[in-house]
Amino acid sequence: MVKIKVSYQNAQELDRLIQILEPYILSLKMVKQKDERYLKAYIKLKLKGESNNEI
């Protein structure tokens, strides 16, 4: 499993990234922040050959 921390300025940027990574995404958590220049999201990706089951 790979964990990615993403910083973005608008929802369209994150939506585009999700479209690209969608076949590999295990989970996605968007962090709500106030008065910040960049928004943050955390994405967990499965690697090729990994199952979707997490222990």
Distance bins in CASP14 RR format, pairs under 12 A and 6 or more apart:
PFRMAT RR
TARGET T0000
AUTHOR 0000-0000-0000
RMODE 2
METHOD distances of the structure
MODEL  1
1 24 0 0 0 0 0 1 0 0 0 0 0
1 25 0 0 0 0 0 1 0 0 0 0 0
1 26 1 0 0 1 0 0 0 0 0 0 0
1 27 0 0 0 0 1 0 0 0 0 0 0
1 43 0 0 0 0 0 1 0 0 0 0 0
1 44 1 0 1 0 0 0 0 0 0 0 0
1 45 1 0 0 1 0 0 0 0 0 0 0
1 46 1 0 0 1 0 0 0 0 0 0 0
1 47 1 0 0 1 0 0 0 0 0 0 0
1 48 0 0 0 0 0 1 0 0 0 0 0
1 49 0 0 0 0 0 1 0 0 0 0 0
1 50 1 0 0 1 0 0 0 0 0 0 0
1 51 0 0 0 0 0 1 0 0 0 0 0
1 52 0 0 0 0 0 1 0 0 0 0 0
1 53 0 0 0 0 0 1 0 0 0 0 0
1 54 1 0 0 1 0 0 0 0 0 0 0
1 55 0 0 0 0 0 1 0 0 0 0 0
2 21 0 0 0 0 0 1 0 0 0 0 0
2 24 0 0 0 0 1 0 0 0 0 0 0
2 25 0 0 0 0 0 1 0 0 0 0 0
2 26 0 0 0 0 1 0 0 0 0 0 0
2 27 0 0 0 0 0 1 0 0 0 0 0
2 42 0 0 0 0 0 1 0 0 0 0 0
2 43 0 0 0 0 1 0 0 0 0 0 0
2 44 1 0 0 1 0 0 0 0 0 0 0
2 45 1 0 1 0 0 0 0 0 0 0 0
2 46 0 0 0 0 1 0 0 0 0 0 0
2 47 1 0 0 1 0 0 0 0 0 0 0
2 48 0 0 0 0 0 1 0 0 0 0 0
2 50 0 0 0 0 1 0 0 0 0 0 0
3 25 0 0 0 0 0 1 0 0 0 0 0
3 26 0 0 0 0 1 0 0 0 0 0 0
3 27 0 0 0 0 1 0 0 0 0 0 0
3 28 0 0 0 0 0 1 0 0 0 0 0
3 29 0 0 0 0 0 1 0 0 0 0 0
3 41 0 0 0 0 0 1 0 0 0 0 0
3 42 1 0 0 1 0 0 0 0 0 0 0
3 43 1 0 0 1 0 0 0 0 0 0 0
3 44 1 0 1 0 0 0 0 0 0 0 0
3 45 1 0 0 1 0 0 0 0 0 0 0
3 46 0 0 0 0 0 1 0 0 0 0 0
3 47 0 0 0 0 0 1 0 0 0 0 0
4 14 0 0 0 0 0 1 0 0 0 0 0
4 17 0 0 0 0 1 0 0 0 0 0 0
4 18 0 0 0 0 0 1 0 0 0 0 0
4 20 0 0 0 0 0 1 0 0 0 0 0
4 21 0 0 0 0 1 0 0 0 0 0 0
4 24 0 0 0 0 0 1 0 0 0 0 0
4 25 0 0 0 0 1 0 0 0 0 0 0
4 26 0 0 0 0 0 1 0 0 0 0 0
4 27 0 0 0 0 0 1 0 0 0 0 0
4 28 0 0 0 0 1 0 0 0 0 0 0
4 29 0 0 0 0 0 1 0 0 0 0 0
4 40 0 0 0 0 0 1 0 0 0 0 0
4 41 0 0 0 0 1 0 0 0 0 0 0
4 42 1 0 0 1 0 0 0 0 0 0 0
4 43 1 0 1 0 0 0 0 0 0 0 0
4 44 1 0 0 1 0 0 0 0 0 0 0
4 45 1 0 0 1 0 0 0 0 0 0 0
5 28 0 0 0 0 0 1 0 0 0 0 0
5 29 0 0 0 0 0 1 0 0 0 0 0
5 30 0 0 0 0 0 1 0 0 0 0 0
5 31 0 0 0 0 1 0 0 0 0 0 0
5 38 0 0 0 0 0 1 0 0 0 0 0
5 39 0 0 0 0 0 1 0 0 0 0 0
5 40 1 0 0 1 0 0 0 0 0 0 0
5 41 1 0 0 1 0 0 0 0 0 0 0
5 42 1 0 1 0 0 0 0 0 0 0 0
5 43 0 0 0 0 1 0 0 0 0 0 0
5 44 0 0 0 0 0 1 0 0 0 0 0
6 13 0 0 0 0 1 0 0 0 0 0 0
6 14 1 0 0 1 0 0 0 0 0 0 0
6 15 0 0 0 0 0 1 0 0 0 0 0
6 16 0 0 0 0 0 1 0 0 0 0 0
6 17 1 0 0 1 0 0 0 0 0 0 0
6 18 0 0 0 0 1 0 0 0 0 0 0
6 20 0 0 0 0 0 1 0 0 0 0 0
6 21 0 0 0 0 1 0 0 0 0 0 0
6 25 0 0 0 0 0 1 0 0 0 0 0
6 28 0 0 0 0 1 0 0 0 0 0 0
6 29 0 0 0 0 0 1 0 0 0 0 0
6 30 0 0 0 0 1 0 0 0 0 0 0
6 31 0 0 0 0 1 0 0 0 0 0 0
6 38 0 0 0 0 1 0 0 0 0 0 0
6 39 0 0 0 0 1 0 0 0 0 0 0
6 40 1 0 0 1 0 0 0 0 0 0 0
6 41 1 0 1 0 0 0 0 0 0 0 0
6 42 1 0 0 1 0 0 0 0 0 0 0
6 43 1 0 0 1 0 0 0 0 0 0 0
6 44 0 0 0 0 0 1 0 0 0 0 0
6 45 0 0 0 0 0 1 0 0 0 0 0
7 13 0 0 0 0 1 0 0 0 0 0 0
7 14 0 0 0 0 1 0 0 0 0 0 0
7 17 0 0 0 0 0 1 0 0 0 0 0
7 30 0 0 0 0 0 1 0 0 0 0 0
7 31 0 0 0 0 0 1 0 0 0 0 0
7 33 0 0 0 0 0 1 0 0 0 0 0
7 36 0 0 0 0 1 0 0 0 0 0 0
7 37 0 0 0 0 1 0 0 0 0 0 0
7 38 1 0 1 0 0 0 0 0 0 0 0
7 39 1 0 0 1 0 0 0 0 0 0 0
7 40 1 0 1 0 0 0 0 0 0 0 0
7 41 0 0 0 0 1 0 0 0 0 0 0
7 42 0 0 0 0 0 1 0 0 0 0 0
7 43 0 0 0 0 0 1 0 0 0 0 0
8 14 1 0 1 0 0 0 0 0 0 0 0
8 15 0 0 0 0 1 0 0 0 0 0 0
8 16 0 0 0 0 1 0 0 0 0 0 0
8 17 1 0 0 1 0 0 0 0 0 0 0
8 18 0 0 0 0 0 1 0 0 0 0 0
8 30 0 0 0 0 1 0 0 0 0 0 0
8 31 0 0 0 0 0 1 0 0 0 0 0
8 33 0 0 0 0 0 1 0 0 0 0 0
8 36 0 0 0 0 0 1 0 0 0 0 0
8 37 0 0 0 0 0 1 0 0 0 0 0
8 38 1 0 0 1 0 0 0 0 0 0 0
8 39 1 0 1 0 0 0 0 0 0 0 0
8 40 1 0 0 1 0 0 0 0 0 0 0
8 41 1 0 0 1 0 0 0 0 0 0 0
8 43 0 0 0 0 0 1 0 0 0 0 0
9 36 0 0 0 0 0 1 0 0 0 0 0
9 37 1 0 0 1 0 0 0 0 0 0 0
9 38 1 0 0 1 0 0 0 0 0 0 0
9 39 1 0 0 1 0 0 0 0 0 0 0
9 40 0 0 0 0 0 1 0 0 0 0 0
10 16 0 0 0 0 0 1 0 0 0 0 0
10 17 0 0 0 0 0 1 0 0 0 0 0
10 37 0 0 0 0 0 1 0 0 0 0 0
10 38 0 0 0 0 0 1 0 0 0 0 0
10 39 0 0 0 0 1 0 0 0 0 0 0
11 17 0 0 0 0 0 1 0 0 0 0 0
11 18 0 0 0 0 0 1 0 0 0 0 0
11 30 0 0 0 0 1 0 0 0 0 0 0
11 39 0 0 0 0 1 0 0 0 0 0 0
11 41 0 0 0 0 0 1 0 0 0 0 0
12 18 0 0 0 0 0 1 0 0 0 0 0
12 19 0 0 0 0 0 1 0 0 0 0 0
12 39 0 0 0 0 0 1 0 0 0 0 0
13 19 0 0 0 0 0 1 0 0 0 0 0
13 20 0 0 0 0 0 1 0 0 0 0 0
13 38 0 0 0 0 1 0 0 0 0 0 0
13 39 0 0 0 0 1 0 0 0 0 0 0
13 40 0 0 0 0 0 1 0 0 0 0 0
13 41 0 0 0 0 1 0 0 0 0 0 0
14 20 0 0 0 0 0 1 0 0 0 0 0
14 21 0 0 0 0 0 1 0 0 0 0 0
14 25 0 0 0 0 0 1 0 0 0 0 0
14 28 0 0 0 0 1 0 0 0 0 0 0
14 29 0 0 0 0 0 1 0 0 0 0 0
14 30 1 0 0 1 0 0 0 0 0 0 0
14 31 0 0 0 0 0 1 0 0 0 0 0
14 38 0 0 0 0 0 1 0 0 0 0 0
14 39 1 0 0 1 0 0 0 0 0 0 0
14 40 0 0 0 0 1 0 0 0 0 0 0
14 41 1 0 1 0 0 0 0 0 0 0 0
14 42 0 0 0 0 0 1 0 0 0 0 0
14 43 0 0 0 0 1 0 0 0 0 0 0
15 21 0 0 0 0 0 1 0 0 0 0 0
15 22 0 0 0 0 0 1 0 0 0 0 0
15 28 0 0 0 0 0 1 0 0 0 0 0
15 30 0 0 0 0 0 1 0 0 0 0 0
15 41 0 0 0 0 0 1 0 0 0 0 0
16 22 0 0 0 0 0 1 0 0 0 0 0
17 24 0 0 0 0 0 1 0 0 0 0 0
17 25 0 0 0 0 1 0 0 0 0 0 0
17 28 0 0 0 0 1 0 0 0 0 0 0
17 30 0 0 0 0 0 1 0 0 0 0 0
17 41 0 0 0 0 1 0 0 0 0 0 0
17 43 0 0 0 0 1 0 0 0 0 0 0
17 45 0 0 0 0 0 1 0 0 0 0 0
18 24 0 0 0 0 0 1 0 0 0 0 0
18 25 1 0 0 1 0 0 0 0 0 0 0
18 27 0 0 0 0 0 1 0 0 0 0 0
18 28 1 0 0 1 0 0 0 0 0 0 0
18 30 0 0 0 0 0 1 0 0 0 0 0
18 41 0 0 0 0 1 0 0 0 0 0 0
18 43 0 0 0 0 1 0 0 0 0 0 0
18 45 0 0 0 0 0 1 0 0 0 0 0
19 25 0 0 0 0 0 1 0 0 0 0 0
20 43 0 0 0 0 0 1 0 0 0 0 0
20 45 0 0 0 0 0 1 0 0 0 0 0
21 27 0 0 0 0 0 1 0 0 0 0 0
21 28 0 0 0 0 1 0 0 0 0 0 0
21 41 0 0 0 0 0 1 0 0 0 0 0
21 43 1 0 0 1 0 0 0 0 0 0 0
21 44 0 0 0 0 0 1 0 0 0 0 0
21 45 1 0 0 1 0 0 0 0 0 0 0
21 46 0 0 0 0 0 1 0 0 0 0 0
22 28 0 0 0 0 1 0 0 0 0 0 0
22 43 0 0 0 0 0 1 0 0 0 0 0
22 45 0 0 0 0 0 1 0 0 0 0 0
22 46 0 0 0 0 0 1 0 0 0 0 0
23 45 0 0 0 0 1 0 0 0 0 0 0
23 46 0 0 0 0 1 0 0 0 0 0 0
23 47 0 0 0 0 0 1 0 0 0 0 0
23 48 0 0 0 0 0 1 0 0 0 0 0
23 49 0 0 0 0 0 1 0 0 0 0 0
23 52 0 0 0 0 0 1 0 0 0 0 0
24 43 0 0 0 0 1 0 0 0 0 0 0
24 44 0 0 0 0 1 0 0 0 0 0 0
24 45 1 0 1 0 0 0 0 0 0 0 0
24 46 1 0 1 0 0 0 0 0 0 0 0
24 47 1 0 0 1 0 0 0 0 0 0 0
24 48 0 0 0 0 1 0 0 0 0 0 0
24 49 0 0 0 0 0 1 0 0 0 0 0
24 50 0 0 0 0 1 0 0 0 0 0 0
24 52 0 0 0 0 0 1 0 0 0 0 0
25 41 0 0 0 0 0 1 0 0 0 0 0
25 42 0 0 0 0 0 1 0 0 0 0 0
25 43 1 0 0 1 0 0 0 0 0 0 0
25 44 1 0 0 1 0 0 0 0 0 0 0
25 45 1 0 0 1 0 0 0 0 0 0 0
25 46 1 0 0 1 0 0 0 0 0 0 0
25 52 0 0 0 0 0 1 0 0 0 0 0
26 42 0 0 0 0 0 1 0 0 0 0 0
26 43 0 0 0 0 1 0 0 0 0 0 0
26 44 1 0 1 0 0 0 0 0 0 0 0
26 45 1 0 0 1 0 0 0 0 0 0 0
26 46 1 0 1 0 0 0 0 0 0 0 0
26 47 0 0 0 0 0 1 0 0 0 0 0
26 50 0 0 0 0 1 0 0 0 0 0 0
26 51 0 0 0 0 0 1 0 0 0 0 0
26 52 1 0 0 1 0 0 0 0 0 0 0
26 53 0 0 0 0 1 0 0 0 0 0 0
26 54 1 0 0 1 0 0 0 0 0 0 0
27 41 0 0 0 0 0 1 0 0 0 0 0
27 42 0 0 0 0 1 0 0 0 0 0 0
27 43 1 0 0 1 0 0 0 0 0 0 0
27 44 1 0 1 0 0 0 0 0 0 0 0
27 45 0 0 0 0 1 0 0 0 0 0 0
27 46 0 0 0 0 1 0 0 0 0 0 0
27 52 0 0 0 0 0 1 0 0 0 0 0
27 54 0 0 0 0 1 0 0 0 0 0 0
28 40 0 0 0 0 0 1 0 0 0 0 0
28 41 1 0 0 1 0 0 0 0 0 0 0
28 42 1 0 0 1 0 0 0 0 0 0 0
28 43 1 0 1 0 0 0 0 0 0 0 0
28 44 1 0 0 1 0 0 0 0 0 0 0
28 45 0 0 0 0 1 0 0 0 0 0 0
29 39 0 0 0 0 0 1 0 0 0 0 0
29 40 0 0 0 0 1 0 0 0 0 0 0
29 41 1 0 0 1 0 0 0 0 0 0 0
29 42 1 0 1 0 0 0 0 0 0 0 0
29 43 1 0 0 1 0 0 0 0 0 0 0
29 44 0 0 0 0 1 0 0 0 0 0 0
30 39 1 0 0 1 0 0 0 0 0 0 0
30 40 1 0 0 1 0 0 0 0 0 0 0
30 41 1 0 1 0 0 0 0 0 0 0 0
30 42 0 0 0 0 1 0 0 0 0 0 0
30 43 0 0 0 0 1 0 0 0 0 0 0
31 38 0 0 0 0 0 1 0 0 0 0 0
31 39 1 0 0 1 0 0 0 0 0 0 0
31 40 1 0 1 0 0 0 0 0 0 0 0
31 41 1 0 0 1 0 0 0 0 0 0 0
31 42 1 0 0 1 0 0 0 0 0 0 0
31 43 0 0 0 0 0 1 0 0 0 0 0
32 39 0 0 0 0 1 0 0 0 0 0 0
32 40 0 0 0 0 1 0 0 0 0 0 0
32 41 0 0 0 0 0 1 0 0 0 0 0
33 39 1 0 0 1 0 0 0 0 0 0 0
33 40 1 0 0 1 0 0 0 0 0 0 0
33 41 0 0 0 0 0 1 0 0 0 0 0
44 50 0 0 0 0 0 1 0 0 0 0 0
44 52 0 0 0 0 0 1 0 0 0 0 0
44 54 0 0 0 0 1 0 0 0 0 0 0
45 52 0 0 0 0 0 1 0 0 0 0 0
46 52 1 0 0 1 0 0 0 0 0 0 0
46 53 0 0 0 0 1 0 0 0 0 0 0
46 54 0 0 0 0 1 0 0 0 0 0 0
END
